[in-house]
Amino acid sequence: MRMLRWVVIMVSLLLWAGAVGAVERFPAPDFRSGHQMPKTEVSPVVWAGRQWVDVGVLVGALAVGAWLVFGKRSRRGVLWLMVFSLVYFGFYRKGCICPVGAIGNVALSAGGNGYALPWAVALFFVLPLLFSLFYGRVFCAGVCALGAIQDVVLLKPIHIPAWVEQMLGVFAYAYLGLAVMYAGVGSELIICRYDPFVGFFRLSAPAHMLFLGAVFLVISMYVGRTYCRFVCPYGALLRMLSVFSKRRVSITPKDCVDCRLCEQACPFGAIRYPTQKEKAGRKDNGKGQLVMAIVMLPVLVGVFAGMGYMSRGLLARRDLTIQLAERVWQEEHGVVTDVTDVSRAFRGTGQTVDQLNQQANGIRHRFAIGASVFGAWVGLVVGSKLIALIIRRQRTGYTADPAGCVACARCYLSCPVEHDRLGQQELVVA
């Protein structure tokens, strides 16, 4: 018994000595150095009904805009609606959800990329288009935050010749086709990526995007709504549908008296002047040009489709998977000596290079189809623009072009017949 007691004591002493040595060799961490453990932050739960509220506000704003433009015929009302939309859809909702950016979501879902289109995004995309079939571009008038932020900075507008506006307008249709192509193949959403004004709405953006937005705003001080007229892809869709709208903006509430006071009233070049009767020879010549343009239309579509196919490689290099495959190939064949974080992360996934190349080849194939369709679309737009320049429509008075008119109601203030309707004695031109 005594022997067992001594054994326990000796074992205890040895354990104590080992513990002391361990403490000396590996000192305990000092938690009194001022270090503080980070607090766990949990993102606030987004109310599920918020999307319903956004859709409801959109429908209400579109309805109010249609009433202000066609019922009330009030420029002041449209201006206040514009301010409300800029505050709510712009700075409060930070430019999201936006019908303009929804183009990419719709194309991504339609392209079979396994993306389920949220119902709210679908409604934001469809509703302004449906309203344009009945009331024209009332969405552009006072509901779109992108248009509102440009409209409020307009100071001294200059007028651009009609043929220049027609040619610059091709870019918006080309941008629409390019955005649909990139989203359809599952590559990227370029509309949201290069939105020039969302940085102002969110008070945060890369420096180059803030600079781009500032450039657009400076230009819009003199060229009214530069982005809307020459870049906006959703504006291109609204232009096409507004041609078939049931109700159209009328500068005068009654018959035009040809006072010519509305000639400079539209800062967006949407007022069409009355045409003069043409001589028979010139009219026949116009018909010949029109027939030639119609015959050349399929040729232009084919030529631009071929150009799009030839540019498939250049367009596909923006895709991240293709960029990764090319980088890994360069590293495997000694073209480059360093290794990027992206390629290192790829090798950590366990995926083989052959599998990566197979994915990249599949994307290249989709780009070959998409680039050809994109080129054909651009050719169709160019040919249609040429036909539109050749066609001479007979107009007996000053009218608003349904495609180009953004229903801002500025031209109402220039019409004396409108002022007579309102019972005003003094003509105010704005």
C-alpha positions as CSV (number, residue, x, y, z in Angstrom):
1,M,0.0,0.0,0.0
2,R,2.8,2.3,0.9
3,M,4.6,1.4,-2.3
4,L,1.5,2.2,-4.4
5,R,1.3,5.6,-2.6
6,W,4.9,6.4,-3.6
7,V,4.2,5.3,-7.2
8,V,1.2,7.7,-7.4
9,I,3.3,10.6,-6.0
10,M,6.1,10.0,-8.4
11,V,3.7,9.8,-11.4
12,S,2.1,13.1,-10.2
13,L,5.5,14.8,-9.9
14,L,6.4,13.6,-13.4
15,L,3.1,14.9,-14.8
16,W,3.5,18.2,-13.0
17,A,7.1,18.6,-14.4
18,G,5.9,17.8,-17.9
19,A,3.1,20.4,-17.6
20,V,5.6,23.0,-16.4
21,G,7.9,22.3,-19.3
22,A,5.0,22.5,-21.7
23,V,4.0,25.9,-20.3
24,E,7.5,27.2,-20.7
25,R,8.0,25.8,-24.2
26,F,4.5,26.8,-25.5
27,P,3.3,29.8,-23.4
28,A,-0.4,30.3,-23.3
29,P,-1.8,33.0,-25.6
30,D,-2.2,36.4,-24.1
31,F,-5.8,37.6,-24.6
32,R,-5.1,40.9,-22.9
33,S,-3.3,42.5,-26.0
34,G,-6.3,44.6,-27.0
35,H,-7.6,42.2,-29.7
36,Q,-11.3,42.0,-29.9
37,M,-13.3,39.2,-31.4
38,P,-15.3,40.3,-34.4
39,K,-19.1,40.5,-34.0
40,T,-21.2,38.2,-36.1
41,E,-23.4,40.3,-38.4
42,V,-26.6,39.0,-39.8
43,S,-28.1,40.7,-42.8
44,P,-31.6,41.9,-42.2
45,V,-34.4,39.8,-43.5
46,V,-36.0,41.3,-46.6
47,W,-39.7,41.6,-46.4
48,A,-41.3,39.2,-49.0
49,G,-44.0,41.7,-49.8
50,R,-41.5,44.4,-50.9
51,Q,-41.5,43.1,-54.4
52,W,-45.3,43.4,-54.5
53,V,-45.0,47.0,-53.3
54,D,-42.4,47.8,-56.0
55,V,-44.7,46.3,-58.7
56,G,-47.7,48.2,-57.3
57,V,-45.7,51.4,-57.3
58,L,-44.7,50.8,-60.9
59,V,-48.3,50.1,-62.1
60,G,-49.5,53.2,-60.2
61,A,-46.8,55.4,-61.6
62,L,-47.5,54.2,-65.2
63,A,-51.2,54.8,-64.7
64,V,-50.6,58.3,-63.2
65,G,-48.2,59.1,-66.1
66,A,-50.8,58.1,-68.7
67,W,-53.4,60.3,-67.0
68,L,-51.1,63.3,-66.7
69,V,-50.0,63.1,-70.4
70,F,-53.3,62.2,-72.1
71,G,-56.0,63.3,-69.6
72,K,-54.6,66.2,-67.6
73,R,-52.0,67.2,-70.2
74,S,-49.9,68.6,-67.5
75,R,-46.2,69.2,-67.8
76,R,-46.0,70.2,-64.1
77,G,-47.6,66.9,-63.1
78,V,-45.1,64.9,-65.3
79,L,-42.3,66.8,-63.7
80,W,-43.4,65.9,-60.1
81,L,-43.9,62.3,-61.2
82,M,-40.4,62.3,-62.5
83,V,-39.0,63.6,-59.2
84,F,-41.0,60.9,-57.3
85,S,-39.6,58.1,-59.5
86,L,-36.1,59.5,-59.2
87,V,-36.3,59.4,-55.4
88,Y,-38.1,56.0,-55.1
89,F,-36.8,53.9,-58.0
90,G,-33.5,55.6,-58.1
91,F,-32.1,56.6,-54.7
92,Y,-34.4,54.6,-52.4
93,R,-34.5,51.3,-54.4
94,K,-31.0,52.0,-55.7
95,G,-31.9,51.4,-59.3
96,C,-33.0,47.8,-58.8
97,I,-35.4,46.4,-59.9
98,C,-35.1,48.2,-63.3
99,P,-36.9,47.3,-66.5
100,V,-33.8,48.3,-68.5
101,G,-31.6,45.8,-66.7
102,A,-34.3,43.2,-66.7
103,I,-33.6,42.6,-70.4
104,G,-30.5,40.6,-69.3
105,N,-32.5,38.5,-66.8
106,V,-35.2,37.7,-69.4
107,A,-32.6,36.7,-72.0
108,L,-30.6,34.7,-69.5
109,S,-33.8,32.7,-68.6
110,A,-34.8,32.3,-72.2
111,G,-31.3,31.0,-73.2
112,G,-31.8,27.8,-71.2
113,N,-29.1,28.5,-68.7
114,G,-31.0,27.0,-65.7
115,Y,-31.9,30.5,-64.5
116,A,-35.4,30.9,-63.1
117,L,-36.8,34.3,-63.9
118,P,-38.3,36.0,-60.7
119,W,-41.9,37.0,-61.2
120,A,-41.2,40.6,-60.1
121,V,-38.4,41.0,-62.7
122,A,-40.7,39.6,-65.4
123,L,-43.4,42.1,-64.5
124,F,-41.0,45.0,-64.4
125,F,-39.9,44.0,-67.9
126,V,-43.4,43.4,-69.4
127,L,-45.6,46.1,-67.8
128,P,-43.9,49.3,-69.4
129,L,-44.0,47.5,-72.8
130,L,-47.7,46.7,-72.4
131,F,-48.4,50.3,-71.5
132,S,-46.5,51.5,-74.6
133,L,-49.0,49.7,-76.8
134,F,-51.8,51.8,-75.3
135,Y,-50.2,55.1,-74.2
136,G,-46.7,55.2,-75.9
137,R,-43.6,55.9,-73.9
138,V,-45.2,57.0,-70.6
139,F,-42.6,55.0,-68.8
140,C,-39.9,57.2,-70.2
141,A,-42.0,60.3,-69.4
142,G,-41.8,60.2,-65.6
143,V,-41.3,56.7,-64.4
144,C,-37.8,55.7,-65.5
145,A,-35.2,56.9,-63.0
146,L,-32.5,56.8,-65.7
147,G,-34.4,59.2,-67.8
148,A,-35.4,61.4,-64.9
149,I,-31.8,62.0,-63.7
150,Q,-30.9,63.2,-67.2
151,D,-34.0,65.3,-67.6
152,V,-33.4,67.3,-64.4
153,V,-30.0,68.4,-65.6
154,L,-31.1,69.6,-69.0
155,L,-30.2,73.3,-69.2
156,K,-29.8,74.5,-72.8
157,P,-30.7,71.8,-75.3
158,I,-29.3,71.8,-78.8
159,H,-31.1,70.3,-81.8
160,I,-29.5,67.5,-83.7
161,P,-30.3,66.9,-87.4
162,A,-32.7,64.1,-88.1
163,W,-30.3,62.0,-90.2
164,V,-27.6,62.3,-87.4
165,E,-30.2,61.1,-84.8
166,Q,-31.2,58.2,-87.1
167,M,-27.6,57.0,-87.5
168,L,-26.7,57.4,-83.8
169,G,-29.9,55.6,-82.9
170,V,-28.5,52.4,-84.4
171,F,-26.2,52.0,-81.4
172,A,-29.2,51.5,-79.0
173,Y,-30.5,48.6,-81.1
174,A,-26.9,47.2,-81.5
175,Y,-26.5,47.4,-77.7
176,L,-29.8,45.6,-77.2
177,G,-28.7,42.8,-79.5
178,L,-25.3,42.6,-77.8
179,A,-26.9,42.4,-74.3
180,V,-29.3,39.7,-75.3
181,M,-26.5,37.7,-76.9
182,Y,-24.2,37.8,-73.9
183,A,-27.0,37.0,-71.5
184,G,-28.5,34.3,-73.8
185,V,-25.3,32.4,-73.9
186,G,-25.0,32.6,-70.1
187,S,-21.9,34.8,-70.1
188,E,-22.7,38.1,-68.4
189,L,-25.3,40.9,-67.9
190,I,-23.6,43.8,-69.6
191,I,-26.5,46.3,-69.1
192,C,-26.3,46.1,-65.3
193,R,-22.6,45.9,-65.4
194,Y,-22.2,49.1,-67.4
195,D,-25.2,51.1,-66.1
196,P,-23.8,54.7,-66.0
197,F,-26.2,56.0,-63.3
198,V,-26.6,53.2,-60.8
199,G,-23.4,54.3,-59.1
200,F,-25.0,57.6,-58.3
201,F,-28.1,55.9,-57.0
202,R,-26.1,53.5,-54.8
203,L,-23.5,56.2,-53.9
204,S,-20.9,53.5,-54.6
205,A,-19.3,52.5,-57.9
206,P,-15.8,52.0,-59.5
207,A,-14.2,55.3,-60.5
208,H,-14.5,54.6,-64.2
209,M,-18.2,54.0,-64.0
210,L,-18.7,57.2,-62.0
211,F,-16.7,59.1,-64.6
212,L,-18.9,57.5,-67.4
213,G,-22.1,58.6,-65.6
214,A,-20.7,62.1,-65.1
215,V,-19.9,62.3,-68.8
216,F,-23.4,61.3,-69.7
217,L,-24.9,63.9,-67.3
218,V,-22.7,66.7,-68.7
219,I,-23.6,65.9,-72.3
220,S,-27.3,65.6,-71.3
221,M,-27.2,69.2,-70.1
222,Y,-27.1,70.1,-73.9
223,V,-28.1,67.0,-75.7
224,G,-31.4,66.0,-74.1
225,R,-31.4,62.5,-72.6
226,T,-28.3,61.3,-74.4
227,Y,-28.4,57.8,-72.9
228,C,-32.1,57.4,-73.5
229,R,-31.9,58.4,-77.2
230,F,-28.7,56.8,-78.3
231,V,-27.8,54.0,-75.9
232,C,-30.7,52.7,-73.8
233,P,-31.7,49.1,-75.1
234,Y,-35.1,49.3,-73.4
235,G,-35.7,52.5,-75.1
236,A,-35.2,50.7,-78.4
237,L,-37.9,48.2,-77.5
238,L,-40.3,51.0,-76.5
239,R,-39.6,52.7,-79.8
240,M,-40.7,49.6,-81.8
241,L,-43.8,49.1,-79.8
242,S,-44.9,52.7,-79.5
243,V,-45.4,52.9,-83.2
244,F,-48.4,50.7,-82.7
245,S,-49.7,52.6,-79.6
246,K,-53.5,53.2,-79.4
247,R,-53.1,56.8,-78.1
248,R,-50.4,59.1,-79.2
249,V,-49.1,62.4,-77.9
250,S,-50.8,65.4,-79.7
251,I,-49.0,68.7,-79.5
252,T,-52.3,70.6,-79.8
253,P,-55.6,69.5,-78.2
254,K,-57.5,70.5,-81.4
255,D,-56.5,71.3,-85.0
256,C,-53.0,72.7,-85.5
257,V,-53.0,76.4,-86.5
258,D,-49.5,76.3,-87.9
259,C,-48.1,78.9,-85.6
260,R,-44.7,77.2,-85.6
261,L,-44.2,78.0,-81.9
262,C,-43.6,74.3,-81.2
263,E,-40.7,73.9,-83.6
264,Q,-38.1,74.3,-80.9
265,A,-40.2,73.0,-78.0
266,C,-38.9,69.4,-78.0
267,P,-35.4,68.9,-76.8
268,F,-35.4,65.3,-78.0
269,G,-36.0,65.9,-81.7
270,A,-39.4,64.1,-81.7
271,I,-41.5,66.8,-83.5
272,R,-42.1,66.2,-87.2
273,Y,-42.7,69.2,-89.4
274,P,-45.4,69.4,-92.0
275,T,-44.3,68.2,-95.5
276,Q,-44.7,70.0,-98.8
277,K,-46.3,68.5,-101.9
278,E,-43.5,67.0,-104.0
279,K,-43.1,67.0,-107.8
280,A,-44.1,63.8,-109.6
281,G,-40.6,63.1,-110.8
282,R,-39.1,63.3,-107.3
283,K,-41.9,61.1,-105.9
284,D,-41.2,58.4,-108.5
285,N,-37.5,58.6,-107.7
286,G,-38.3,58.1,-104.1
287,K,-40.3,55.0,-104.9
288,G,-37.3,53.6,-106.8
289,Q,-35.0,54.2,-103.9
290,L,-37.4,52.5,-101.6
291,V,-37.7,49.4,-103.8
292,M,-33.9,49.3,-104.0
293,A,-33.6,49.6,-100.2
294,I,-36.1,46.8,-99.6
295,V,-34.2,44.5,-102.1
296,M,-31.0,45.3,-100.3
297,L,-32.4,44.5,-96.9
298,P,-31.8,40.7,-97.0
299,V,-28.3,41.4,-98.4
300,L,-27.5,43.6,-95.5
301,V,-28.8,41.0,-93.0
302,G,-26.6,38.3,-94.6
303,V,-23.5,40.5,-94.8
304,F,-23.8,41.6,-91.1
305,A,-24.6,38.0,-90.1
306,G,-21.3,36.9,-91.7
307,M,-19.4,39.8,-90.0
308,G,-20.9,38.7,-86.6
309,Y,-19.8,35.1,-87.2
310,M,-16.3,36.2,-88.0
311,S,-16.2,38.2,-84.8
312,R,-17.3,35.3,-82.6
313,G,-13.9,34.7,-81.2
314,L,-13.4,38.3,-80.2
315,L,-16.8,38.5,-78.6
316,A,-16.3,35.2,-76.8
317,R,-13.1,36.3,-75.1
318,R,-15.1,38.3,-72.6
319,D,-16.5,35.1,-71.1
320,L,-14.8,34.1,-67.8
321,T,-14.7,30.4,-68.6
322,I,-13.0,31.0,-71.9
323,Q,-10.5,33.3,-70.3
324,L,-9.7,30.7,-67.7
325,A,-9.3,28.0,-70.3
326,E,-6.9,30.1,-72.3
327,R,-4.9,31.0,-69.2
328,V,-4.6,27.4,-68.1
329,W,-3.5,26.4,-71.6
330,Q,-0.8,29.1,-71.5
331,E,0.4,27.9,-68.1
332,E,0.4,24.3,-69.2
333,H,2.4,25.0,-72.3
334,G,4.9,27.4,-70.7
335,V,3.7,30.5,-72.5
336,V,3.6,32.2,-69.1
337,T,5.6,31.4,-66.0
338,D,3.4,32.7,-63.2
339,V,0.1,31.3,-61.9
340,T,-2.9,33.4,-61.2
341,D,-5.3,33.0,-58.3
342,V,-8.1,32.0,-60.6
343,S,-6.1,29.2,-62.3
344,R,-4.8,28.1,-58.9
345,A,-8.4,27.9,-57.6
346,F,-9.4,25.9,-60.6
347,R,-6.8,23.3,-60.0
348,G,-8.0,23.1,-56.4
349,T,-11.4,22.0,-57.6
350,G,-10.2,18.7,-59.0
351,Q,-11.6,19.4,-62.4
352,T,-9.4,18.3,-65.3
353,V,-8.1,20.5,-68.0
354,D,-10.0,18.5,-70.6
355,Q,-13.3,19.1,-68.8
356,L,-12.5,22.8,-68.7
357,N,-11.7,22.9,-72.4
358,Q,-14.9,21.0,-73.1
359,Q,-17.0,23.6,-71.3
360,A,-15.1,26.4,-73.1
361,N,-15.7,24.8,-76.5
362,G,-19.4,24.5,-75.7
363,I,-19.5,28.2,-74.9
364,R,-17.6,29.1,-78.1
365,H,-20.2,27.2,-80.1
366,R,-23.0,29.1,-78.5
367,F,-21.2,32.3,-79.2
368,A,-20.9,31.3,-82.9
369,I,-24.6,31.1,-83.1
370,G,-25.3,34.2,-81.0
371,A,-22.8,36.3,-82.9
372,S,-24.4,35.4,-86.2
373,V,-27.8,36.3,-84.9
374,F,-26.5,39.5,-83.4
375,G,-24.9,40.5,-86.8
376,A,-28.2,39.7,-88.6
377,W,-30.1,41.9,-86.1
378,V,-27.7,44.8,-86.7
379,G,-28.1,44.4,-90.5
380,L,-31.9,44.4,-90.1
381,V,-31.7,47.6,-88.0
382,V,-29.4,49.4,-90.5
383,G,-31.6,48.4,-93.4
384,S,-34.7,49.5,-91.6
385,K,-33.2,52.9,-90.8
386,L,-32.3,53.4,-94.5
387,I,-35.8,52.6,-95.5
388,A,-37.2,55.0,-92.8
389,L,-35.0,57.8,-94.3
390,I,-36.3,57.2,-97.8
391,I,-40.0,57.0,-97.0
392,R,-41.6,60.4,-97.1
393,R,-44.8,60.6,-95.2
394,Q,-47.2,63.4,-95.9
395,R,-48.0,65.6,-92.8
396,T,-50.3,68.5,-92.8
397,G,-49.3,69.8,-89.3
398,Y,-46.8,69.5,-86.6
399,T,-46.9,66.1,-85.0
400,A,-45.0,64.1,-82.4
401,D,-43.2,61.1,-83.6
402,P,-44.6,58.2,-81.6
403,A,-41.3,56.3,-81.6
404,G,-39.1,59.2,-80.5
405,C,-41.5,61.0,-78.3
406,V,-40.9,60.3,-74.6
407,A,-44.2,62.0,-73.6
408,C,-42.6,64.6,-71.4
409,A,-45.4,67.1,-72.2
410,R,-43.1,70.0,-72.9
411,C,-44.6,70.7,-76.3
412,Y,-48.0,71.4,-74.6
413,L,-46.7,74.6,-73.1
414,S,-45.8,76.0,-76.6
415,C,-49.2,75.6,-78.2
416,P,-51.6,78.6,-78.0
417,V,-54.5,76.4,-78.6
418,E,-53.5,74.5,-75.4
419,H,-53.4,77.8,-73.5
420,D,-56.8,78.7,-74.8
421,R,-58.1,75.4,-73.5
422,L,-56.7,76.2,-70.1
423,G,-58.1,79.7,-70.2
424,Q,-54.7,81.4,-70.1
425,Q,-54.1,84.7,-71.7
426,E,-50.3,84.8,-71.8
427,L,-48.3,82.3,-73.8
428,V,-45.5,80.7,-71.9
429,V,-42.9,78.8,-73.8
430,A,-40.8,76.2,-71.9
